[in-house]
């Protein structure tokens, strides 16, 4: 990561916004990935049974 920051510091016209945006994206992606990996199968089965539209008569949880 330090090599990337060094590269961006030496490029003219770049500001910190792209670096911050990349960091926020990577943090969000990592959190969603960890959530998906560590969520129990029973919870995923419950989420799979939720109705997707209002016409469906499946009982909600």
N, C-alpha and C positions, 0 to 999 in steps of 0.2 A: 504494500500500500504506500510505503514511503517513496518508492520509485515513481509511482503514479503521481503523487503530490509534487515531487520534484519536477516531473515533466510539465505539469500544469503551471507551476510557478514560473517556468522559463518561456512559456508560450505567450506572446504578446496578445492583448485583447481579451484574455480569459479572466473571468472573475471567480469567486468562490461558489456562485450559484450552481454550476454544473456539478461540482464536487459534492456539495451538500445534497443536491437532488439524487445523485448516485448513491450516497451513503444512506439516505432515507429509503430509497428503493431496495437496496440490499438488506437493510434492517427489517423492512416489512416482509420481504420475500423469505428471509430466514425465519421470522416469527410464524408465518403461515405454514412453512414447511415443517417446522417443529410441532406446531399444533396438529397438523395432519398425521405426522408420524406417531405422536404420543396419545392421540385420542383413542379411547377404547372402542372395540368393535360394536359393543352394545349401543353406544351413543350414535355411531354411524348408522346402525340399523334403524334406530329411532328417527334420525334425520331423513333417511331414505323413505320412510313411510309417511312423511308429511305431504299434504296435498299441494300441488303446484298451481291449481286454478280453483276458482270458486264453484265450478260445476261438479267437482268431484265430491262424492258423498262419504269419503273415508273419514272416520272420526279423527279429530285433531288430538295431539298429545299435550 
